[in-house]
Amino acid sequence: MNERLAAHWDKVAPRYDLAMAYAERRFFGGTRAWICSRSRGRTLEVAVGTLINLDHYPSAVELSGIDWSESMISIAADRARRAGRTVDLRQGDAVALPYEDESYDTVVCTFALCCIPDDKAAIAEMLRVLRPGGRLLLADHVVSTSLPVRALQRATELITGPLHGEYWTRRPRRHLTTLEVPIVESQRMTYGAVERIHARKAGPAPN
């Protein structure tokens, strides 16, 4: 686990929801609901943060979450208690998930791969713990299809990358292509700078 980056997100945790509220309204366009409504069965959210996605999950899912920030997990646990939802929350690293192979029906990660140092390794771990035919649901800000926006993204990450490990020109879908993961559906929005993906691990779908 990257202790320096984990400490950064510990500091960010108390104001995270407020900071995200503007982005939700202005850029994300219902992406959290789009992603979480597609989850089924035993579901793991990687980089769960403050559990801001909680209200978007179907009540029938059996939800777990992991994050490297202790402060984020504390806020997430409080949110689950207030909502009356049982959520198995753990502190841990996205590139070394403490779960058995093929133990989840769905894995979710929203707006976090941009901040994980090795995003391809994190996706590989998500696939490891996902059952054959299971759903991989990803959303993130990605490299834009607009040249002016892309130039701004590249300039911004010259600062945010070294400062706290946030990158704006990644595109997780490329890793899925390399790993030969079938895409069920995907959408790009906001000048192509936000992408949401529903993929499936190869194999028969879980019952």
N, C-alpha and C positions, 0 to 999 in steps of 0.2 A: 504494500500500500504506500502511496506517495504521501508522506506525513505532512509535507509543506502544503500541498493542495488540499488535503483533508482539513488542515487548520484554517485555510482560506474559507472553505465552505462552512466551517463552524462559525466563523465571524459573520458570514452572509446570512446564515439561517434565520435569525430573528426578523429580517426585513425581506426575505426571499419572496413571500407571497405578494407583498405590496409591489415589489420590483417587477414581478411577472404580470401583474394585473394589466398594465398598459400594453405590454406585448400581446397578451391574450386578446384584447379588444382590437388592437391595431393591425396585427400581423397574422395571428394563428388561426383565426376563422373557424372555431369549433373543432380544431384538430384533436384536442384531448378527448372529446366525446366520440369523435370518429374512430379513434384508436381503441379506447377502452370498451366501447360498446361491442367490439368484435371479439373480446376475450371470452373464453369458455373454460369451464372446469377448474382444475388446479392451476393457478396463475401466479407467476413471479414477475414483479416489477423491479428491474435493475436500475440503480441510481434513483431510488424512490423519492429522495428529497424529503419534503415536508408532507408527503402524501396528498399533494394538491389534486391528484387525479381521482381521489376516493369516490366522490359523488357521481363519477361517470361510469363506474364499474357496475355491471349487473349484480343484483343482490345474491344471485346463486353461485358466483365464483368463490372459490376458496383462495383467498389472497395472501401472498407473502411479499415482502419487500426487503431490499438490501441497499445500503448506502455506506460510503466510507466516512461520512460526517456524523459523529455522535450527537451533535446538536440537532441536525436534521432529523435523525431517528427519534430523538426525544419529542420534537414537535409533531412528528408523524404519529407517534404513539398516543399523544394527547388528542390529536384529531380523530383517531380511530375510536378512542374511548368516548368522546363526545358524540360521535355518530352512532355508537352502539354496534360497531363492526369489529369482528375478531380478525386481526391481521398479524401474521407472524413476521415481526420486524427484526432484522439483524444488522449489525455493523460489519462490513466486509468490502472486499475489492471486486470490481466487475470483471477483472481478468483472472480471478481465482475464486470462482463462486463455490461456497461451502455446501454444495448440494450434489446428490448422486446423479449419475448419468440417467437421462431419459425419465426424469421425475416430474416434469410439468407438462400440462396440455397447452399452455400459452405462456409466452414470455413477452413482456412489454418494456420498452425503453423510450421515454419522451424527453426531448431537448436536453440530452445528457451526453450522448456520444461525442458531441463537440468539445467536451471537457475531460474526456477519458484519454490519457496519454496514448494508449494503443487501442484505437477503436476497433481495428480488425480482430485483435485478440479477444476483445470483449464480445464481439459478435460470435466468434468461434465458441466461446464459453456458453453463450446463450443457446446456441445450437446443441452443444453437448448435453445440457440439462433438459432440452426439449424432447418430448417423445416423438417417434416417427409420425409424420402427418400433423404434428402440432403447429400452432400458429405463432409466428414471430411478427410482432407489431411494433414498428419503429416510426418515430417522428423526430425531425430535427430541422434546424436552420442549416442550409447547405449552400454550396457555391451557386450564385445566381445565374440565370440565363441572360440577364441584362448586363451589358458591358460596363456601364457607369456604376451599377450596384456592385458588380464583381470587383471593380477597382477599389471601391470604398471598403469592401470586405477585406481585401488583401492588405490595405493600409491599416485597417483596424486591428487585424490579427498580428501585425508586427509589434503591437503594444500588448494586446490581451494574451497572446500566446506565451511569451516569456513571463508576463506578470502573474497570471493565474491560470494558465493552461487552457484558455478558451480559443477555439479555432472556428473560422467562419467559412472556409472554403473546402471543407470536407464534403464527401457524399457517400453515406453508408451503402447506398444501393450498389456501388461499384464492388464493394466487398462481397455482397450477396451474389453478384454475377461471377466473381472469381471462385467463390465457394459452391457455385452451381445450385443455389437455393431458388426454387421456383417462386416467382412473384404472382400473387393472386390478383391484387389490385394496387394501384398507387396513384397519387395525385401530387402535383406541384402547384404552388400558389405564391402570391406576393412576389412578383417578378422572378418566379422560380426559386426563390430563396428559402422557401419552407416546403419540405417534402414529407408526405406520410405514406407508409408502406404496410401492406398486409402480405406477408410471405408465409410459406409453409415448408417445414422440414420434409425432405423426401421420405416417402413411406405411407402406409395406410393411415387415414385419419383416426384419432382416438374415438372410442365409442362415446 
